[in-house]
């Protein structure tokens, strides 16, 4: 029975990892993709224009 107790933690971790990957793959795209892309684009635009906008020298 020692082999069962030795195999349970890796099997449980593998099941959770597969569930995590499936969740990530399913959340890509879909109706929220445009909102997520717009949010990332806005954050990148702020990061790129932020330091130059504050300089009045």
C-alpha positions in Angstrom: 0.0 0.0 0.0 3.0 2.3 0.2 2.9 2.7 -3.6 -0.6 4.1 -3.4 0.5 6.8 -0.9 3.5 7.5 -3.1 1.4 7.9 -6.3 -1.5 10.0 -4.9 0.3 13.4 -4.6 1.7 13.3 -8.2 -1.6 12.2 -9.6 -3.5 14.9 -7.7 -1.0 17.5 -8.9 -1.3 16.3 -12.5 -5.1 16.5 -12.4 -5.0 20.1 -11.1 -2.4 21.0 -13.6 -4.5 19.6 -16.5 -7.5 21.5 -15.1 -5.5 24.7 -15.0 -4.3 24.3 -18.6 -7.9 23.5 -19.8 -9.2 26.6 -18.0 -6.5 28.8 -19.5 -7.1 27.5 -23.0 -10.9 27.9 -22.7 -10.6 31.5 -21.4 -8.6 32.5 -24.5 -10.7 34.2 -27.1 -14.4 34.3 -26.8 -16.5 37.4 -26.0 -14.0 38.9 -23.6 -11.0 38.7 -26.0 -11.7 42.2 -27.5 -12.0 43.7 -24.0 -8.8 42.1 -22.8 -6.9 43.1 -26.0 -8.2 46.7 -25.6 -7.1 46.8 -21.9 -3.6 45.5 -22.8 -3.3 48.0 -25.7 -4.3 50.9 -23.4 -1.9 49.8 -20.7 1.0 49.6 -23.3 0.1 53.0 -24.7 0.1 54.5 -21.2 3.5 52.9 -20.4 5.0 54.1 -23.7 3.7 57.7 -23.5 3.8 58.1 -19.7 7.4 59.3 -19.1 7.4 61.7 -22.1 4.1 63.3 -21.1 5.3 64.5 -17.7 8.4 66.4 -18.9 8.0 70.1 -19.4 11.7 71.0 -19.7 
